[in-house]
Amino acid sequence: MAEVRTAALPAIANPAALGLGGFALTTFVLSTHNAFPTQAPDLTWVGLAFFYGGLAQFCAGMWEFRTGNTFGATAFATYGAFWMSLAFFLVLALWGKVPGGDVTKDVGWFLLAFAIFNTYMLFWSARVNMSVFLVFLTLEITEILLFIGNFNGSAAGNGLVALGGWMGIVTAIVAWYGSAAVVANSMRVKPILPVGKPLWS
C-alpha cells in the first residue's frame, strides 16, 4: 500500500510581539497626555485604542488561544478589550452621553476594576519570565495611581494622574522591550535579547 503523506502544518508565529507592541504604543501615547497634556497629543490615543492597542491586541489574544497559551490569550484579549472600551467611553462622553461630573469617577471605577484583574495576572506573570512580570508590575502601579487620581478628581497633568502618566510611560517602555525581544529572539536559535527567568515555577 502506498504511504499517505499529509502536508505539514505551518509554524505559528508568536502573537505576543504584536500584543505587547500594540499595548506599549497606545499606553505611551495616552500616558504622555496624562503626564504633560499641554505638550503631548490629546485625542490621538483614541484611534490607537480602537485599532492597535484594541483590535490588534485583541486579535493577538485570540491567536494565543491557538498556541495553547491561556495566560497570553487572557492578558492580550482583556487589554485589547480594555482599550476599545475606554475609547468607546470617551466617545460617549464627547457626545454628551455621560454627565460631565461623572467622567473622572467613572474612569476611576473602570481603572479600579482592571487593577483587580491585573493583580492576579501579576502573580501568574511571575511564572512566565522577568520581562512579562515587569510589564504587569509597572502596569499595576500605573493603574493604582490613575484610579486613585481619578477618584480624587485630578485632571491630566496634575497630582496622581500626572504621576500615573509618567509610570505609564515606564510601562510602555518595558512592554516595548518585551515586544522587541519576542521579534528578535524569533529570528535566531540563540536568544538575542534576554527576558529573564520566571520568578517561580
C-alpha positions as a Markdown table, in Angstrom:
| # | Residue | x | y | z |
|---|---|---|---|---|
| 1 | Met | 0.0 | 0.0 | 0.0 |
| 2 | Ala | 1.4 | 3.4 | -0.9 |
| 3 | Glu | 2.3 | 5.7 | 2.0 |
| 4 | Val | -0.2 | 8.5 | 2.5 |
| 5 | Arg | 1.6 | 11.8 | 3.1 |
| 6 | Thr | 0.0 | 14.8 | 4.7 |
| 7 | Ala | 1.2 | 18.4 | 4.4 |
| 8 | Ala | 3.0 | 19.7 | 7.4 |
| 9 | Leu | 1.1 | 22.3 | 9.4 |
| 10 | Pro | 2.7 | 25.7 | 9.1 |
| 11 | Ala | 4.5 | 27.1 | 12.1 |
| 12 | Ile | 2.5 | 29.6 | 14.2 |
| 13 | Ala | 4.2 | 32.9 | 14.8 |
| 14 | Asn | 4.3 | 34.2 | 18.3 |
| 15 | Pro | 1.5 | 36.7 | 18.7 |
| 16 | Ala | 3.0 | 38.2 | 21.8 |
| 17 | Ala | 5.2 | 40.6 | 19.8 |
| 18 | Leu | 2.1 | 42.2 | 18.3 |
| 19 | Gly | 0.1 | 42.2 | 21.6 |
| 20 | Leu | 2.9 | 43.8 | 23.5 |
| 21 | Gly | 3.7 | 46.3 | 20.7 |
| 22 | Gly | 0.0 | 47.4 | 20.5 |
| 23 | Phe | -0.3 | 47.7 | 24.2 |
| 24 | Ala | 3.0 | 49.6 | 24.5 |
| 25 | Leu | 2.4 | 52.2 | 21.9 |
| 26 | Thr | -1.2 | 53.0 | 22.9 |
| 27 | Thr | -0.2 | 53.2 | 26.6 |
| 28 | Phe | 2.7 | 55.5 | 25.7 |
| 29 | Val | 0.6 | 58.0 | 23.8 |
| 30 | Leu | -2.2 | 58.2 | 26.4 |
| 31 | Ser | 0.4 | 58.3 | 29.2 |
| 32 | Thr | 2.2 | 61.3 | 27.6 |
| 33 | His | -1.1 | 63.1 | 27.7 |
| 34 | Asn | -1.7 | 62.2 | 31.3 |
| 35 | Ala | 1.8 | 63.3 | 32.3 |
| 36 | Phe | 2.1 | 66.6 | 30.4 |
| 37 | Pro | -1.1 | 67.4 | 28.4 |
| 38 | Thr | -0.1 | 70.8 | 27.1 |
| 39 | Gln | 2.8 | 69.3 | 25.2 |
| 40 | Ala | 1.5 | 65.8 | 24.3 |
| 41 | Pro | -1.2 | 64.6 | 21.8 |
| 42 | Asp | -4.7 | 64.9 | 23.2 |
| 43 | Leu | -7.1 | 62.5 | 21.4 |
| 44 | Thr | -4.6 | 60.8 | 19.2 |
| 45 | Trp | -4.7 | 57.8 | 21.5 |
| 46 | Val | -8.4 | 57.1 | 20.8 |
| 47 | Gly | -7.8 | 55.8 | 17.3 |
| 48 | Leu | -4.9 | 53.7 | 18.6 |
| 49 | Ala | -7.1 | 52.4 | 21.4 |
| 50 | Phe | -9.7 | 51.2 | 18.9 |
| 51 | Phe | -7.4 | 49.7 | 16.3 |
| 52 | Tyr | -3.8 | 49.0 | 17.6 |
| 53 | Gly | -4.0 | 48.6 | 21.3 |
| 54 | Gly | -7.6 | 47.4 | 20.9 |
| 55 | Leu | -8.4 | 45.4 | 17.8 |
| 56 | Ala | -4.8 | 44.2 | 17.0 |
| 57 | Gln | -4.1 | 43.3 | 20.6 |
| 58 | Phe | -7.4 | 41.5 | 21.0 |
| 59 | Cys | -6.6 | 39.5 | 17.8 |
| 60 | Ala | -3.2 | 38.6 | 19.4 |
| 61 | Gly | -5.1 | 37.2 | 22.3 |
| 62 | Met | -7.3 | 35.1 | 20.0 |
| 63 | Trp | -4.1 | 33.8 | 18.3 |
| 64 | Glu | -2.6 | 33.0 | 21.7 |
| 65 | Phe | -5.6 | 30.7 | 22.3 |
| 66 | Arg | -4.5 | 28.8 | 19.1 |
| 67 | Thr | -1.0 | 28.3 | 20.6 |
| 68 | Gly | -2.4 | 27.0 | 23.8 |
| 69 | Asn | -1.2 | 29.9 | 25.9 |
| 70 | Thr | -4.0 | 30.6 | 28.3 |
| 71 | Phe | -2.1 | 33.4 | 30.1 |
| 72 | Gly | -1.2 | 35.2 | 27.0 |
| 73 | Ala | -4.7 | 34.8 | 25.5 |
| 74 | Thr | -6.4 | 36.1 | 28.6 |
| 75 | Ala | -3.9 | 39.1 | 29.0 |
| 76 | Phe | -4.0 | 40.3 | 25.4 |
| 77 | Ala | -7.7 | 39.8 | 24.8 |
| 78 | Thr | -8.6 | 41.5 | 28.1 |
| 79 | Tyr | -6.3 | 44.5 | 27.5 |
| 80 | Gly | -7.4 | 44.7 | 23.8 |
| 81 | Ala | -11.0 | 45.0 | 25.1 |
| 82 | Phe | -9.8 | 47.4 | 27.8 |
| 83 | Trp | -8.6 | 49.9 | 25.2 |
| 84 | Met | -11.7 | 49.6 | 23.0 |
| 85 | Ser | -13.9 | 50.0 | 26.0 |
| 86 | Leu | -12.0 | 53.1 | 27.2 |
| 87 | Ala | -12.1 | 54.7 | 23.7 |
| 88 | Phe | -15.8 | 54.0 | 23.4 |
| 89 | Phe | -16.5 | 55.5 | 26.8 |
| 90 | Leu | -14.6 | 58.7 | 25.7 |
| 91 | Val | -16.7 | 58.8 | 22.5 |
| 92 | Leu | -19.9 | 58.6 | 24.7 |
| 93 | Ala | -18.5 | 61.4 | 26.9 |
| 94 | Leu | -17.7 | 63.6 | 23.9 |
| 95 | Trp | -21.2 | 63.0 | 22.6 |
| 96 | Gly | -22.6 | 64.3 | 25.9 |
| 97 | Lys | -24.0 | 60.9 | 26.9 |
| 98 | Val | -22.0 | 60.9 | 30.2 |
| 99 | Pro | -22.7 | 63.7 | 32.7 |
| 100 | Gly | -19.6 | 65.9 | 32.9 |
| 101 | Gly | -19.3 | 65.4 | 36.7 |
| 102 | Asp | -19.3 | 61.7 | 36.4 |
| 103 | Val | -16.5 | 61.2 | 33.9 |
| 104 | Thr | -13.5 | 61.1 | 36.3 |
| 105 | Lys | -15.4 | 59.0 | 38.8 |
| 106 | Asp | -16.5 | 56.5 | 36.1 |
| 107 | Val | -12.9 | 56.3 | 34.8 |
| 108 | Gly | -11.8 | 55.7 | 38.4 |
| 109 | Trp | -14.1 | 52.7 | 38.7 |
| 110 | Phe | -13.1 | 51.4 | 35.3 |
| 111 | Leu | -9.4 | 51.5 | 36.3 |
| 112 | Leu | -10.0 | 50.0 | 39.7 |
| 113 | Ala | -11.8 | 47.0 | 38.1 |
| 114 | Phe | -8.9 | 46.4 | 35.7 |
| 115 | Ala | -6.4 | 46.8 | 38.6 |
| 116 | Ile | -8.1 | 43.9 | 40.3 |
| 117 | Phe | -7.8 | 41.8 | 37.2 |
| 118 | Asn | -4.2 | 42.9 | 36.8 |
| 119 | Thr | -3.4 | 41.9 | 40.4 |
| 120 | Tyr | -3.9 | 38.2 | 39.9 |
| 121 | Met | -2.4 | 38.3 | 36.5 |
| 122 | Leu | 0.7 | 39.9 | 38.1 |
| 123 | Phe | 1.1 | 36.9 | 40.4 |
| 124 | Trp | 0.8 | 34.4 | 37.5 |
| 125 | Ser | 3.1 | 36.6 | 35.3 |
| 126 | Ala | 5.9 | 35.6 | 37.7 |
| 127 | Arg | 5.7 | 32.2 | 36.2 |
| 128 | Val | 6.3 | 33.4 | 32.7 |
| 129 | Asn | 9.6 | 35.4 | 32.7 |
| 130 | Met | 11.0 | 38.6 | 34.2 |
| 131 | Ser | 10.1 | 40.8 | 31.2 |
| 132 | Val | 6.4 | 39.9 | 31.4 |
| 133 | Phe | 6.4 | 40.2 | 35.1 |
| 134 | Leu | 7.8 | 43.8 | 34.9 |
| 135 | Val | 5.1 | 44.7 | 32.4 |
| 136 | Phe | 2.4 | 43.7 | 34.8 |
| 137 | Leu | 4.2 | 45.2 | 37.8 |
| 138 | Thr | 4.6 | 48.6 | 36.3 |
| 139 | Leu | 1.1 | 48.4 | 34.9 |
| 140 | Glu | -0.2 | 47.6 | 38.4 |
| 141 | Ile | 1.4 | 50.7 | 39.8 |
| 142 | Thr | 0.1 | 52.8 | 36.9 |
| 143 | Glu | -3.5 | 51.7 | 37.3 |
| 144 | Ile | -3.4 | 52.2 | 41.1 |
| 145 | Leu | -2.1 | 55.8 | 40.7 |
| 146 | Leu | -4.6 | 56.6 | 38.0 |
| 147 | Phe | -7.7 | 55.2 | 39.7 |
| 148 | Ile | -6.9 | 57.0 | 42.9 |
| 149 | Gly | -6.2 | 60.1 | 41.0 |
| 150 | Asn | -9.5 | 60.0 | 39.1 |
| 151 | Phe | -11.4 | 59.3 | 42.3 |
| 152 | Asn | -9.8 | 62.4 | 43.7 |
| 153 | Gly | -10.8 | 64.4 | 40.7 |
| 154 | Ser | -7.3 | 65.1 | 39.4 |
| 155 | Ala | -7.0 | 66.2 | 35.8 |
| 156 | Ala | -4.3 | 65.2 | 33.3 |
| 157 | Gly | -1.0 | 66.8 | 34.2 |
| 158 | Asn | -2.0 | 67.2 | 37.9 |
| 159 | Gly | -1.5 | 65.1 | 41.0 |
| 160 | Leu | -1.6 | 61.3 | 40.9 |
| 161 | Val | -2.9 | 61.3 | 37.3 |
| 162 | Ala | 0.3 | 63.0 | 36.2 |
| 163 | Leu | 2.3 | 60.6 | 38.2 |
| 164 | Gly | 0.3 | 57.7 | 36.7 |
| 165 | Gly | 1.1 | 59.1 | 33.3 |
| 166 | Trp | 4.9 | 59.0 | 34.0 |
| 167 | Met | 4.5 | 55.5 | 35.3 |
| 168 | Gly | 2.5 | 54.6 | 32.2 |
| 169 | Ile | 5.5 | 55.8 | 30.1 |
| 170 | Val | 7.7 | 53.4 | 32.0 |
| 171 | Thr | 5.2 | 50.6 | 31.5 |
| 172 | Ala | 5.2 | 51.3 | 27.7 |
| 173 | Ile | 9.0 | 51.2 | 27.5 |
| 174 | Val | 9.1 | 47.8 | 29.4 |
| 175 | Ala | 6.4 | 46.4 | 27.1 |
| 176 | Trp | 8.2 | 47.7 | 24.0 |
| 177 | Tyr | 11.3 | 45.9 | 25.2 |
| 178 | Gly | 9.3 | 42.7 | 25.6 |
| 179 | Ser | 7.8 | 43.0 | 22.1 |
| 180 | Ala | 11.3 | 43.7 | 20.6 |
| 181 | Ala | 12.7 | 40.7 | 22.5 |
| 182 | Val | 10.0 | 38.4 | 21.0 |
| 183 | Val | 10.7 | 39.6 | 17.5 |
| 184 | Ala | 14.5 | 39.4 | 17.8 |
| 185 | Asn | 14.6 | 36.1 | 19.5 |
| 186 | Ser | 12.2 | 34.5 | 17.0 |
| 187 | Met | 14.8 | 35.2 | 14.3 |
| 188 | Arg | 17.7 | 33.3 | 15.9 |
| 189 | Val | 18.2 | 30.0 | 17.5 |
| 190 | Lys | 20.1 | 31.6 | 20.3 |
| 191 | Pro | 18.1 | 34.5 | 22.0 |
| 192 | Ile | 19.4 | 38.0 | 21.3 |
| 193 | Leu | 17.5 | 40.0 | 23.9 |
| 194 | Pro | 17.3 | 38.4 | 27.4 |
| 195 | Val | 13.8 | 38.2 | 29.0 |
| 196 | Gly | 14.9 | 36.7 | 32.3 |
| 197 | Lys | 13.8 | 33.5 | 34.0 |
| 198 | Pro | 10.5 | 33.1 | 35.9 |
| 199 | Leu | 10.5 | 34.2 | 39.5 |
| 200 | Trp | 8.9 | 30.9 | 40.5 |
| 201 | Ser | 7.5 | 27.8 | 38.8 |
